[in-house]
C-alpha cells in the first residue's frame, strides 16, 4: 500500500514552518496516542503515521530529500537520501517522543524526545481568621516564564530560523565509543535541544521565554485551615520543548488572632469576669465571629470554667458542620481599690472566716491534703 503524503498526514502546507509542523504533529499525537485509545488499532496506525511524517518534516536534511525525491528520498530500503539507514522504527520510538507531551517527562534518546513537564510552584498566602472562616477572594502576583512575543518561542531573531545542530545531527545526544562500550550523552553543542541558533532573538537572548509577573485570582473556601494547599493546574513553570506546564500550589497560613485561638473547627477564647459576677452569677456578652452573644454565668462559678457555645465555631471545609466556641472564664482580681472598697473586702473576709469550710471548699480540701502529706 502506498504511503500518504507527509504534508497531507499532518494537515499542513508544503511551505509550513517548523513551529506549524510541530503544532500539527502534537495535536495528532495527543489525539491518537494509544494510552488514550486503548485497543484501538486504527488510532495506533494514525499515531504511527503522524510520527513518521513528523520525523521526516522536522529534520531539515530529511525534509529536503523528501521534497525533492518523495518517499524514495527517505526510504531506508532504497538507500537514498539522508534518511537511509534510519527510517521509522515503530511504536516504541513513537511512544518515546510523545511520552513527555502527555505525562510531562522525557523518554528516549532523541533531542526531540526531551519534552518535560514544567516545575510546580508554591506560594505562601497569609489570610485572617475571619477570611479562613467565611471564605474570600484574593488576588496574588506570581513570577512566571512566558513565550517570547518577539520570536514566538523559537529563540531566533525574527526572519531567521534555528538550525539543526551539526554535532548531533538534530538528535540532541551523541554516542561515544570507549572500547567495547558505547556511551550516549547530551550533545555539548546544543545541550540536548537538537538545534542551534545562529542569530538569537534580542528580546529573550535566544531562550525563547521571558520572565514576567502574572496576576491570579485565588478563591479561598470557607473553613480552610492552616497549612492546607490550593492547587491551580497549569499555573506553574512552563514545560520544556512544548511539555505541559506545572501546577501552582497556594499554601494557606492564618495570622494570629487577637481574641480567638483555633483548634481545627473549634474556637477558644478567654473571658475575664469580676469576682462578684463569679460569686453571685449574672449575664455577660462574649464575642463570636458573627457578632456578640450573651452568656449566662451561674452563681459560684470558678476560674477556668469552660462554657461551650454550640455551632459558633468554624464551618468544616469539607462539610456543612460547624465547630463550637469554647469560652474559658477567668475570675479577675480587682486592682486600684479605694479605701472604701478595701474596708468592705476586709469586712467580707471577716464574715467568711466564721464558716471557712462552707464558703471555701477548695481551700479546705487543699489544706486537708497538706496535713495528710506531713502527718507520719
TORKOL-4160 file (C-alpha; in steps of 0.2 Angstrom, whole numbers, padded with zeros to 4 digits, m for minus):
376
<pt num="1" X="0000" Y="0000" Z="0000"/>
<pt num="2" X="0007" Y="0017" Z="m0005"/>
<pt num="3" X="0010" Y="0029" Z="0009"/>
<pt num="4" X="0001" Y="0046" Z="0011"/>
<pt num="5" X="0010" Y="0062" Z="0008"/>
<pt num="6" X="0018" Y="0068" Z="0024"/>
<pt num="7" X="0011" Y="0085" Z="0022"/>
<pt num="8" X="m0006" Y="0078" Z="0020"/>
<pt num="9" X="m0004" Y="0067" Z="0035"/>
<pt num="10" X="0000" Y="0082" Z="0046"/>
<pt num="11" X="m0013" Y="0093" Z="0038"/>
<pt num="12" X="0000" Y="0107" Z="0033"/>
<pt num="13" X="0005" Y="0116" Z="0018"/>
<pt num="14" X="0022" Y="0112" Z="0009"/>
<pt num="15" X="0029" Y="0129" Z="0015"/>
<pt num="16" X="0024" Y="0127" Z="0033"/>
<pt num="17" X="0037" Y="0132" Z="0046"/>
<pt num="18" X="0045" Y="0121" Z="0060"/>
<pt num="19" X="0033" Y="0128" Z="0073"/>
<pt num="20" X="0017" Y="0124" Z="0062"/>
<pt num="21" X="0023" Y="0107" Z="0059"/>
<pt num="22" X="0027" Y="0104" Z="0077"/>
<pt num="23" X="0010" Y="0110" Z="0082"/>
<pt num="24" X="0001" Y="0099" Z="0069"/>
<pt num="25" X="0010" Y="0084" Z="0075"/>
<pt num="26" X="0007" Y="0087" Z="0093"/>
<pt num="27" X="m0011" Y="0089" Z="0090"/>
<pt num="28" X="m0012" Y="0072" Z="0081"/>
<pt num="29" X="m0001" Y="0063" Z="0093"/>
<pt num="30" X="m0011" Y="0069" Z="0108"/>
<pt num="31" X="m0027" Y="0064" Z="0099"/>
<pt num="32" X="m0022" Y="0046" Z="0093"/>
<pt num="33" X="m0010" Y="0041" Z="0107"/>
<pt num="34" X="m0013" Y="0023" Z="0112"/>
<pt num="35" X="m0014" Y="0027" Z="0130"/>
<pt num="36" X="m0029" Y="0037" Z="0126"/>
<pt num="37" X="m0036" Y="0025" Z="0114"/>
<pt num="38" X="m0033" Y="0008" Z="0121"/>
<pt num="39" X="m0036" Y="m0007" Z="0110"/>
<pt num="40" X="m0040" Y="0005" Z="0095"/>
<pt num="41" X="m0029" Y="m0002" Z="0080"/>
<pt num="42" X="m0035" Y="0012" Z="0069"/>
<pt num="43" X="m0029" Y="0026" Z="0081"/>
<pt num="44" X="m0012" Y="0017" Z="0084"/>
<pt num="45" X="m0009" Y="0017" Z="0065"/>
<pt num="46" X="m0013" Y="0035" Z="0063"/>
<pt num="47" X="m0002" Y="0039" Z="0078"/>
<pt num="48" X="0012" Y="0030" Z="0070"/>
<pt num="49" X="0009" Y="0038" Z="0053"/>
<pt num="50" X="0009" Y="0055" Z="0061"/>
<pt num="51" X="0025" Y="0051" Z="0070"/>
<pt num="52" X="0034" Y="0045" Z="0054"/>
<pt num="53" X="0028" Y="0061" Z="0045"/>
<pt num="54" X="0035" Y="0072" Z="0059"/>
<pt num="55" X="0052" Y="0063" Z="0060"/>
<pt num="56" X="0055" Y="0067" Z="0041"/>
<pt num="57" X="0047" Y="0085" Z="0040"/>
<pt num="58" X="0055" Y="0091" Z="0056"/>
<pt num="59" X="0073" Y="0087" Z="0050"/>
<pt num="60" X="0080" Y="0099" Z="0038"/>
<pt num="61" X="0090" Y="0086" Z="0028"/>
<pt num="62" X="0077" Y="0073" Z="0028"/>
<pt num="63" X="0064" Y="0086" Z="0023"/>
<pt num="64" X="0074" Y="0092" Z="0009"/>
<pt num="65" X="0076" Y="0075" Z="0002"/>
<pt num="66" X="0058" Y="0071" Z="0004"/>
<pt num="67" X="0053" Y="0087" Z="m0005"/>
<pt num="68" X="0065" Y="0083" Z="m0020"/>
<pt num="69" X="0063" Y="0064" Z="m0021"/>
<pt num="70" X="0047" Y="0060" Z="m0012"/>
<pt num="71" X="0046" Y="0044" Z="m0001"/>
<pt num="72" X="0060" Y="0037" Z="m0011"/>
<pt num="73" X="0072" Y="0050" Z="m0004"/>
<pt num="74" X="0069" Y="0045" Z="0014"/>
<pt num="75" X="0065" Y="0026" Z="0012"/>
<pt num="76" X="0080" Y="0016" Z="0020"/>
<pt num="77" X="0076" Y="0001" Z="0009"/>
<pt num="78" X="0081" Y="0011" Z="m0006"/>
<pt num="79" X="0097" Y="0018" Z="0002"/>
<pt num="80" X="0094" Y="0035" Z="m0005"/>
<pt num="81" X="0094" Y="0052" Z="0003"/>
<pt num="82" X="0099" Y="0057" Z="0021"/>
<pt num="83" X="0086" Y="0046" Z="0028"/>
<pt num="84" X="0094" Y="0030" Z="0023"/>
<pt num="85" X="0098" Y="0018" Z="0037"/>
<pt num="86" X="0086" Y="0026" Z="0049"/>
<pt num="87" X="0068" Y="0027" Z="0044"/>
<pt num="88" X="0053" Y="0024" Z="0056"/>
<pt num="89" X="0057" Y="0011" Z="0070"/>
<pt num="90" X="0039" Y="0008" Z="0075"/>
<pt num="91" X="0028" Y="0011" Z="0090"/>
<pt num="92" X="0042" Y="0011" Z="0104"/>
<pt num="93" X="0051" Y="0026" Z="0096"/>
<pt num="94" X="0034" Y="0035" Z="0093"/>
<pt num="95" X="0029" Y="0032" Z="0111"/>
<pt num="96" X="0045" Y="0039" Z="0117"/>
<pt num="97" X="0044" Y="0055" Z="0108"/>
<pt num="98" X="0026" Y="0059" Z="0113"/>
<pt num="99" X="0028" Y="0052" Z="0131"/>
<pt num="100" X="0033" Y="0069" Z="0138"/>
<pt num="101" X="0019" Y="0078" Z="0129"/>
<pt num="102" X="0006" Y="0068" Z="0139"/>
<pt num="103" X="0015" Y="0063" Z="0155"/>
<pt num="104" X="0027" Y="0078" Z="0157"/>
<pt num="105" X="0043" Y="0068" Z="0157"/>
<pt num="106" X="0057" Y="0065" Z="0143"/>
<pt num="107" X="0060" Y="0047" Z="0137"/>
<pt num="108" X="0071" Y="0040" Z="0124"/>
<pt num="109" X="0087" Y="0047" Z="0117"/>
<pt num="110" X="0082" Y="0059" Z="0104"/>
<pt num="111" X="0084" Y="0078" Z="0106"/>
<pt num="112" X="0066" Y="0080" Z="0101"/>
<pt num="113" X="0061" Y="0067" Z="0114"/>
<pt num="114" X="0067" Y="0079" Z="0128"/>
<pt num="115" X="0050" Y="0085" Z="0132"/>
<pt num="116" X="0047" Y="0089" Z="0151"/>
<pt num="117" X="0033" Y="0095" Z="0161"/>
<pt num="118" X="0036" Y="0112" Z="0170"/>
<pt num="119" X="0041" Y="0113" Z="0188"/>
<pt num="120" X="0027" Y="0115" Z="0201"/>
<pt num="121" X="0027" Y="0132" Z="0211"/>
<pt num="122" X="0022" Y="0136" Z="0229"/>
<pt num="123" X="0015" Y="0152" Z="0235"/>
<pt num="124" X="0013" Y="0156" Z="0254"/>
<pt num="125" X="m0003" Y="0166" Z="0256"/>
<pt num="126" X="m0007" Y="0174" Z="0273"/>
<pt num="127" X="m0025" Y="0177" Z="0277"/>
<pt num="128" X="m0035" Y="0182" Z="0293"/>
<pt num="129" X="m0045" Y="0170" Z="0304"/>
<pt num="130" X="m0061" Y="0179" Z="0298"/>
<pt num="131" X="m0056" Y="0176" Z="0279"/>
<pt num="132" X="m0052" Y="0157" Z="0283"/>
<pt num="133" X="m0069" Y="0155" Z="0292"/>
<pt num="134" X="m0080" Y="0164" Z="0279"/>
<pt num="135" X="m0070" Y="0162" Z="0263"/>
<pt num="136" X="m0063" Y="0175" Z="0252"/>
<pt num="137" X="m0057" Y="0180" Z="0235"/>
<pt num="138" X="m0038" Y="0185" Z="0235"/>
<pt num="139" X="m0028" Y="0192" Z="0221"/>
<pt num="140" X="m0009" Y="0187" Z="0220"/>
<pt num="141" X="0005" Y="0191" Z="0209"/>
<pt num="142" X="0017" Y="0177" Z="0205"/>
<pt num="143" X="0033" Y="0176" Z="0194"/>
<pt num="144" X="0031" Y="0167" Z="0178"/>
<pt num="145" X="0040" Y="0162" Z="0162"/>
<pt num="146" X="0031" Y="0165" Z="0146"/>
<pt num="147" X="0034" Y="0163" Z="0127"/>
<pt num="148" X="0043" Y="0177" Z="0120"/>
<pt num="149" X="0032" Y="0188" Z="0110"/>
<pt num="150" X="0046" Y="0193" Z="0098"/>
<pt num="151" X="0052" Y="0176" Z="0092"/>
<pt num="152" X="0036" Y="0166" Z="0097"/>
<pt num="153" X="0047" Y="0154" Z="0107"/>
<pt num="154" X="0059" Y="0149" Z="0094"/>
<pt num="155" X="0073" Y="0159" Z="0102"/>
<pt num="156" X="0079" Y="0165" Z="0084"/>
<pt num="157" X="0079" Y="0183" Z="0078"/>
<pt num="158" X="0064" Y="0187" Z="0068"/>
<pt num="159" X="0066" Y="0182" Z="0050"/>
<pt num="160" X="0079" Y="0168" Z="0054"/>
<pt num="161" X="0076" Y="0150" Z="0060"/>
<pt num="162" X="0086" Y="0139" Z="0072"/>
<pt num="163" X="0097" Y="0127" Z="0063"/>
<pt num="164" X="0100" Y="0108" Z="0065"/>
<pt num="165" X="0114" Y="0105" Z="0077"/>
<pt num="166" X="0129" Y="0099" Z="0066"/>
<pt num="167" X="0137" Y="0090" Z="0080"/>
<pt num="168" X="0122" Y="0078" Z="0084"/>
<pt num="169" X="0113" Y="0080" Z="0068"/>
<pt num="170" X="0097" Y="0085" Z="0077"/>
<pt num="171" X="0097" Y="0070" Z="0089"/>
<pt num="172" X="0101" Y="0080" Z="0104"/>
<pt num="173" X="0113" Y="0067" Z="0110"/>
<pt num="174" X="0130" Y="0060" Z="0104"/>
<pt num="175" X="0137" Y="0042" Z="0105"/>
<pt num="176" X="0155" Y="0040" Z="0111"/>
<pt num="177" X="0164" Y="0023" Z="0109"/>
<pt num="178" X="0175" Y="0018" Z="0123"/>
<pt num="179" X="0182" Y="0001" Z="0119"/>
<pt num="180" X="0168" Y="m0012" Z="0118"/>
<pt num="181" X="0156" Y="0001" Z="0126"/>
<pt num="182" X="0146" Y="0014" Z="0118"/>
<pt num="183" X="0140" Y="0029" Z="0129"/>
<pt num="184" X="0126" Y="0040" Z="0124"/>
<pt num="185" X="0127" Y="0058" Z="0132"/>
<pt num="186" X="0119" Y="0075" Z="0129"/>
<pt num="187" X="0126" Y="0085" Z="0115"/>
<pt num="188" X="0138" Y="0098" Z="0121"/>
<pt num="189" X="0135" Y="0109" Z="0107"/>
<pt num="190" X="0116" Y="0111" Z="0108"/>
<pt num="191" X="0114" Y="0105" Z="0126"/>
<pt num="192" X="0101" Y="0092" Z="0120"/>
<pt num="193" X="0089" Y="0103" Z="0110"/>
<pt num="194" X="0095" Y="0096" Z="0093"/>
<pt num="195" X="0096" Y="0114" Z="0087"/>
<pt num="196" X="0107" Y="0129" Z="0087"/>
<pt num="197" X="0103" Y="0147" Z="0085"/>
<pt num="198" X="0115" Y="0157" Z="0074"/>
<pt num="199" X="0106" Y="0174" Z="0077"/>
<pt num="200" X="0097" Y="0174" Z="0094"/>
<pt num="201" X="0082" Y="0185" Z="0097"/>
<pt num="202" X="0087" Y="0201" Z="0106"/>
<pt num="203" X="0072" Y="0201" Z="0117"/>
<pt num="204" X="0074" Y="0184" Z="0125"/>
<pt num="205" X="0093" Y="0182" Z="0121"/>
<pt num="206" X="0089" Y="0165" Z="0112"/>
<pt num="207" X="0080" Y="0157" Z="0127"/>
<pt num="208" X="0063" Y="0158" Z="0118"/>
<pt num="209" X="0055" Y="0163" Z="0135"/>
<pt num="210" X="0055" Y="0179" Z="0146"/>
<pt num="211" X="0051" Y="0182" Z="0164"/>
<pt num="212" X="0035" Y="0191" Z="0169"/>
<pt num="213" X="0023" Y="0194" Z="0183"/>
<pt num="214" X="0006" Y="0186" Z="0182"/>
<pt num="215" X="m0010" Y="0191" Z="0192"/>
<pt num="216" X="m0020" Y="0177" Z="0198"/>
<pt num="217" X="m0037" Y="0176" Z="0207"/>
<pt num="218" X="m0037" Y="0164" Z="0221"/>
<pt num="219" X="m0054" Y="0158" Z="0229"/>
<pt num="220" X="m0052" Y="0154" Z="0247"/>
<pt num="221" X="m0065" Y="0141" Z="0253"/>
<pt num="222" X="m0074" Y="0144" Z="0269"/>
<pt num="223" X="m0067" Y="0133" Z="0283"/>
<pt num="224" X="m0049" Y="0132" Z="0276"/>
<pt num="225" X="m0036" Y="0128" Z="0289"/>
<pt num="226" X="m0018" Y="0132" Z="0292"/>
<pt num="227" X="m0006" Y="0123" Z="0280"/>
<pt num="228" X="m0019" Y="0117" Z="0268"/>
<pt num="229" X="m0015" Y="0119" Z="0250"/>
<pt num="230" X="m0025" Y="0125" Z="0235"/>
<pt num="231" X="m0020" Y="0118" Z="0218"/>
<pt num="232" X="m0021" Y="0129" Z="0202"/>
<pt num="233" X="m0017" Y="0117" Z="0187"/>
<pt num="234" X="m0006" Y="0124" Z="0174"/>
<pt num="235" X="0000" Y="0140" Z="0183"/>
<pt num="236" X="0017" Y="0133" Z="0187"/>
<pt num="237" X="0033" Y="0135" Z="0176"/>
<pt num="238" X="0030" Y="0131" Z="0158"/>
<pt num="239" X="0036" Y="0115" Z="0151"/>
<pt num="240" X="0052" Y="0112" Z="0141"/>
<pt num="241" X="0051" Y="0109" Z="0122"/>
<pt num="242" X="0032" Y="0110" Z="0122"/>
<pt num="243" X="0029" Y="0100" Z="0138"/>
<pt num="244" X="0014" Y="0104" Z="0149"/>
<pt num="245" X="0016" Y="0117" Z="0162"/>
<pt num="246" X="0017" Y="0113" Z="0181"/>
<pt num="247" X="0005" Y="0117" Z="0194"/>
<pt num="248" X="0004" Y="0131" Z="0207"/>
<pt num="249" X="0001" Y="0127" Z="0225"/>
<pt num="250" X="m0006" Y="0141" Z="0236"/>
<pt num="251" X="m0001" Y="0136" Z="0254"/>
<pt num="252" X="m0013" Y="0144" Z="0267"/>
<pt num="253" X="m0006" Y="0152" Z="0283"/>
<pt num="254" X="m0018" Y="0161" Z="0296"/>
<pt num="255" X="m0012" Y="0176" Z="0305"/>
<pt num="256" X="m0013" Y="0175" Z="0324"/>
<pt num="257" X="m0030" Y="0182" Z="0331"/>
<pt num="258" X="m0031" Y="0195" Z="0345"/>
<pt num="259" X="m0046" Y="0186" Z="0353"/>
<pt num="260" X="m0048" Y="0168" Z="0346"/>
<pt num="261" X="m0037" Y="0153" Z="0345"/>
<pt num="262" X="m0042" Y="0140" Z="0333"/>
<pt num="263" X="m0042" Y="0121" Z="0336"/>
<pt num="264" X="m0047" Y="0113" Z="0319"/>
<pt num="265" X="m0066" Y="0118" Z="0318"/>
<pt num="266" X="m0067" Y="0124" Z="0336"/>
<pt num="267" X="m0063" Y="0142" Z="0343"/>
<pt num="268" X="m0056" Y="0146" Z="0360"/>
<pt num="269" X="m0057" Y="0162" Z="0369"/>
<pt num="270" X="m0053" Y="0168" Z="0387"/>
<pt num="271" X="m0066" Y="0179" Z="0395"/>
<pt num="272" X="m0062" Y="0189" Z="0411"/>
<pt num="273" X="m0077" Y="0191" Z="0424"/>
<pt num="274" X="m0077" Y="0200" Z="0440"/>
<pt num="275" X="m0077" Y="0190" Z="0456"/>
<pt num="276" X="m0094" Y="0197" Z="0461"/>
<pt num="277" X="m0101" Y="0190" Z="0445"/>
<pt num="278" X="m0092" Y="0174" Z="0448"/>
<pt num="279" X="m0100" Y="0173" Z="0465"/>
<pt num="280" X="m0117" Y="0179" Z="0463"/>
<pt num="281" X="m0120" Y="0175" Z="0444"/>
<pt num="282" X="m0125" Y="0186" Z="0430"/>
<pt num="283" X="m0125" Y="0188" Z="0411"/>
<pt num="284" X="m0111" Y="0194" Z="0401"/>
<pt num="285" X="m0108" Y="0197" Z="0382"/>
<pt num="286" X="m0095" Y="0187" Z="0373"/>
<pt num="287" X="m0088" Y="0190" Z="0355"/>
<pt num="288" X="m0091" Y="0177" Z="0341"/>
<pt num="289" X="m0086" Y="0178" Z="0323"/>
<pt num="290" X="m0104" Y="0183" Z="0319"/>
<pt num="291" X="m0105" Y="0197" Z="0332"/>
<pt num="292" X="m0109" Y="0197" Z="0351"/>
<pt num="293" X="m0118" Y="0184" Z="0360"/>
<pt num="294" X="m0125" Y="0183" Z="0378"/>
<pt num="295" X="m0119" Y="0170" Z="0391"/>
<pt num="296" X="m0127" Y="0166" Z="0407"/>
<pt num="297" X="m0114" Y="0164" Z="0421"/>
<pt num="298" X="m0121" Y="0153" Z="0436"/>
<pt num="299" X="m0118" Y="0158" Z="0454"/>
<pt num="300" X="m0102" Y="0151" Z="0462"/>
<pt num="301" X="m0093" Y="0150" Z="0445"/>
<pt num="302" X="m0074" Y="0146" Z="0447"/>
<pt num="303" X="m0060" Y="0152" Z="0437"/>
<pt num="304" X="m0056" Y="0141" Z="0422"/>
<pt num="305" X="m0073" Y="0135" Z="0420"/>
<pt num="306" X="m0077" Y="0132" Z="0401"/>
<pt num="307" X="m0093" Y="0136" Z="0393"/>
<pt num="308" X="m0097" Y="0129" Z="0376"/>
<pt num="309" X="m0107" Y="0138" Z="0363"/>
<pt num="310" X="m0113" Y="0125" Z="0350"/>
<pt num="311" X="m0111" Y="0130" Z="0332"/>
<pt num="312" X="m0102" Y="0146" Z="0335"/>
<pt num="313" X="m0085" Y="0139" Z="0328"/>
<pt num="314" X="m0079" Y="0137" Z="0310"/>
<pt num="315" X="m0088" Y="0128" Z="0296"/>
<pt num="316" X="m0079" Y="0112" Z="0291"/>
<pt num="317" X="m0071" Y="0115" Z="0274"/>
<pt num="318" X="m0077" Y="0098" Z="0268"/>
<pt num="319" X="m0095" Y="0098" Z="0276"/>
<pt num="320" X="m0108" Y="0109" Z="0282"/>
<pt num="321" X="m0105" Y="0105" Z="0300"/>
<pt num="322" X="m0099" Y="0119" Z="0312"/>
<pt num="323" X="m0087" Y="0118" Z="0326"/>
<pt num="324" X="m0090" Y="0126" Z="0344"/>
<pt num="325" X="m0084" Y="0141" Z="0353"/>
<pt num="326" X="m0077" Y="0137" Z="0370"/>
<pt num="327" X="m0076" Y="0151" Z="0382"/>
<pt num="328" X="m0064" Y="0150" Z="0396"/>
<pt num="329" X="m0069" Y="0160" Z="0411"/>
<pt num="330" X="m0055" Y="0170" Z="0421"/>
<pt num="331" X="m0060" Y="0177" Z="0438"/>
<pt num="332" X="m0052" Y="0194" Z="0439"/>
<pt num="333" X="m0044" Y="0201" Z="0455"/>
<pt num="334" X="m0049" Y="0219" Z="0457"/>
<pt num="335" X="m0035" Y="0232" Z="0456"/>
<pt num="336" X="m0033" Y="0250" Z="0461"/>
<pt num="337" X="m0046" Y="0249" Z="0475"/>
<pt num="338" X="m0052" Y="0264" Z="0485"/>
<pt num="339" X="m0051" Y="0264" Z="0504"/>
<pt num="340" X="m0070" Y="0261" Z="0505"/>
<pt num="341" X="m0068" Y="0245" Z="0494"/>
<pt num="342" X="m0054" Y="0239" Z="0505"/>
<pt num="343" X="m0064" Y="0241" Z="0520"/>
<pt num="344" X="m0079" Y="0231" Z="0513"/>
<pt num="345" X="m0067" Y="0217" Z="0507"/>
<pt num="346" X="m0060" Y="0216" Z="0525"/>
<pt num="347" X="m0077" Y="0215" Z="0532"/>
<pt num="348" X="m0082" Y="0202" Z="0519"/>
<pt num="349" X="m0066" Y="0192" Z="0524"/>
<pt num="350" X="m0071" Y="0193" Z="0542"/>
<pt num="351" X="m0088" Y="0186" Z="0539"/>
<pt num="352" X="m0081" Y="0172" Z="0528"/>
<pt num="353" X="m0070" Y="0166" Z="0542"/>
<pt num="354" X="m0085" Y="0161" Z="0553"/>
<pt num="355" X="m0088" Y="0146" Z="0541"/>
<pt num="356" X="m0072" Y="0143" Z="0530"/>
<pt num="357" X="m0076" Y="0125" Z="0526"/>
<pt num="358" X="m0093" Y="0131" Z="0519"/>
<pt num="359" X="m0088" Y="0146" Z="0509"/>
<pt num="360" X="m0070" Y="0140" Z="0503"/>
<pt num="361" X="m0072" Y="0121" Z="0500"/>
<pt num="362" X="m0057" Y="0120" Z="0488"/>
<pt num="363" X="m0046" Y="0128" Z="0501"/>
<pt num="364" X="m0052" Y="0116" Z="0514"/>
<pt num="365" X="m0049" Y="0101" Z="0503"/>
<pt num="366" X="m0031" Y="0108" Z="0498"/>
<pt num="367" X="m0027" Y="0110" Z="0517"/>
<pt num="368" X="m0033" Y="0093" Z="0521"/>
<pt num="369" X="m0021" Y="0086" Z="0508"/>
<pt num="370" X="m0006" Y="0096" Z="0515"/>
<pt num="371" X="m0010" Y="0089" Z="0533"/>
<pt num="372" X="m0010" Y="0071" Z="0526"/>
<pt num="373" X="0006" Y="0074" Z="0517"/>
<pt num="374" X="0015" Y="0080" Z="0533"/>
<pt num="375" X="0007" Y="0068" Z="0545"/>
<pt num="376" X="0018" Y="0052" Z="0548"/>
